[in-house]
Amino acid sequence: MTAKKLARGVAVAGVGMSKFGVFSDKSSRDLFVEAYQELRKTVEKGLSPKDIEAFYLGNFSADQFEKQGHLAPIVASWIGISPVASARMEDACASGSVALRQAILAIASGQYDVVLVGGLEKMTDLPTAAVTDALASAADTLFEIPAGFTFPGFYATMATAYMDKYHADPDAFLRVAIKNHENGALNDKAQFNQTIKDVMAGKKAKAEQKGQPVPTWETEMDFLKDSKANPMIAWPLRLFDCSPVSDGAAAVLLVSEDVVSKYTDHPIYVAGIGQASDGALAERESLTEVPSAAKAAAQAYEMAGISPADIDFAEVHDCFTIAEIMASEDLGFFPRGEGWKVAMEGKTSRTGEHPINPSGGLKAKGHPVGASGVAQVVEVWKQLQGIAGARQLPGSLRYALTHNVGGTGQTTVVHIFEKRN
Amino acid sequence: MSDCKLETKTFFQAIENEVLIGSRCLSCGHISIPQRYICSRCHSTEAERLEFVGTGKLAAFTVIYVPATEMMKAGYDSKNPYMVGIVTLDEGPRISAQIVGMDLSDPAKIKIGTPLKMTVIERGPEEQRRKFLAFEPL
């Protein structure tokens, strides 16, 4: 299948996100109001809510997390945009990017000029075991979950295949965690607004305060390999290899090229889009990569007319550290089997040759699943506008890529954005 | 459809009898597990039920210390972890299953490629107790 160009140009005219974290006093709609309020402030020439023609909301499972189905019209009402057409999109952790993609296609079709895209999840009302079970429903509940799989278990399984095939050192996974926490420490919206060193210092101070023996870790690796401080979840993945359970919302305003000048003189254009699907993990031709990611990326690159080397930075779906390493290969930034080495060498840090997850990624920023794909666009917009503050990437930036995975790769959505001027 | 015994539930009925089944496409010969009505390679709807020999090799695995709820109910926890994996059957396709009878004290010593054979493991509270597919060292 060749990637046709969009029939009409689509641009991002504003973005917003709530703080990500654990908010026991807020419901999902409160979080979305926070994101939407921020979005309105970022639309350079202002947004009249009456201009919004449709609302596409990415949400995995408010049904399970909050016992609330039919979320889109409720959220639309809460931000005062009823009676616009409002629909919820669900493809597990890729729900946010799927909503974005459907909005892009709707604008490109000529049907709408102004569409609001949301991503939203409120996960922390449930106890952890119930959250694990809710997330497990994104896998094949007949043939995968009865084997005993959990989501960390799936990615750990891919990690053992990867380690075996490429003789990879699992220290590389921990390097991803260290890097993403370093970035998250510079993001005030992040759930973990702390470096691993900050986490260590906090735990030492707490032990001293309580008169308990103070841990003797010196380096981050000492801490990350301490089974008490960083317990094994699913071998070889430990707690700090896993993204957290989170609450959060994100919003993106998409407009057609025909009306963009009404909203901003600094639009970020959608340059390429891609999406692919796959069966259960065991059925795939390879366990050391995510085939749907490579396929989605190929579509997006073809549509944008660029190659992986043209991408200045990427926000990728690091639900687990191994996922970021595989993504760095699936997206073509590095050859197969090299992803773990470049993670060790720091090539994906903010100052490296291929910066990945300057926002802190899902790992440090948090992973309210339906919001994650939309929040990736929030970071892309901030970086391309040059307003990312302390974590602003160096140099002039033109192309950015987002990569959002559902399940173990039953869905992957890739978007490429371009700053044109 | 040449064989109407390919409904999803027939897989679990076969497991109760400790038999591992799938399907073979009568048009192109592609083997699927779980069984499929529609061939994922040639799209033919002519398929027959296939019984696997039940031997294979470990393709990938993990040892789980923080279990899913059902596995927690079955008695697993961080001190009593369990192994799950993906097994490449001798006939070619792969399947997910619990792996039993392995030494889990040091997962780094578990070798991908370890020869395995099919078994079943009973789990679940009394009234819902049923057999699940598992593999053990050959």
Boltz contact constraints between the chains, C-beta under 6 A:
constraints:
  - contact:
      token1: [A, 129]
      token2: [B, 69]
      max_distance: 6.0
  - contact:
      token1: [A, 133]
      token2: [B, 69]
      max_distance: 6.0
  - contact:
      token1: [A, 143]
      token2: [B, 34]
      max_distance: 6.0
  - contact:
      token1: [A, 144]
      token2: [B, 96]
      max_distance: 6.0
  - contact:
      token1: [A, 146]
      token2: [B, 132]
      max_distance: 6.0
  - contact:
      token1: [A, 147]
      token2: [B, 84]
      max_distance: 6.0
  - contact:
      token1: [A, 147]
      token2: [B, 96]
      max_distance: 6.0
  - contact:
      token1: [A, 147]
      token2: [B, 97]
      max_distance: 6.0
  - contact:
      token1: [A, 147]
      token2: [B, 98]
      max_distance: 6.0
  - contact:
      token1: [A, 148]
      token2: [B, 71]
      max_distance: 6.0
  - contact:
      token1: [A, 148]
      token2: [B, 82]
      max_distance: 6.0
  - contact:
      token1: [A, 148]
      token2: [B, 84]
      max_distance: 6.0
  - contact:
      token1: [A, 148]
      token2: [B, 98]
      max_distance: 6.0
  - contact:
      token1: [A, 149]
      token2: [B, 84]
      max_distance: 6.0
  - contact:
      token1: [A, 150]
      token2: [B, 68]
      max_distance: 6.0
  - contact:
      token1: [A, 153]
      token2: [B, 62]
      max_distance: 6.0
  - contact:
      token1: [A, 153]
      token2: [B, 64]
      max_distance: 6.0
  - contact:
      token1: [A, 153]
      token2: [B, 84]
      max_distance: 6.0
  - contact:
      token1: [A, 156]
      token2: [B, 62]
      max_distance: 6.0
  - contact:
      token1: [A, 157]
      token2: [B, 60]
      max_distance: 6.0
  - contact:
      token1: [A, 157]
      token2: [B, 62]
      max_distance: 6.0
  - contact:
      token1: [A, 160]
      token2: [B, 60]
      max_distance: 6.0
  - contact:
      token1: [A, 160]
      token2: [B, 61]
      max_distance: 6.0
  - contact:
      token1: [A, 161]
      token2: [B, 60]
      max_distance: 6.0
  - contact:
      token1: [A, 164]
      token2: [B, 112]
      max_distance: 6.0
  - contact:
      token1: [A, 232]
      token2: [B, 65]
      max_distance: 6.0
  - contact:
      token1: [A, 233]
      token2: [B, 65]
      max_distance: 6.0
  - contact:
      token1: [A, 233]
      token2: [B, 66]
      max_distance: 6.0
  - contact:
      token1: [A, 234]
      token2: [B, 62]
      max_distance: 6.0
  - contact:
      token1: [A, 234]
      token2: [B, 64]
      max_distance: 6.0
  - contact:
      token1: [A, 235]
      token2: [B, 62]
      max_distance: 6.0
  - contact:
      token1: [A, 235]
      token2: [B, 63]
      max_distance: 6.0
  - contact:
      token1: [A, 235]
      token2: [B, 107]
      max_distance: 6.0
  - contact:
      token1: [A, 282]
      token2: [B, 86]
      max_distance: 6.0
  - contact:
      token1: [A, 282]
      token2: [B, 94]
      max_distance: 6.0
  - contact:
      token1: [A, 282]
      token2: [B, 95]
      max_distance: 6.0
  - contact:
      token1: [A, 282]
      token2: [B, 96]
      max_distance: 6.0
  - contact:
      token1: [A, 287]
      token2: [B, 60]
      max_distance: 6.0
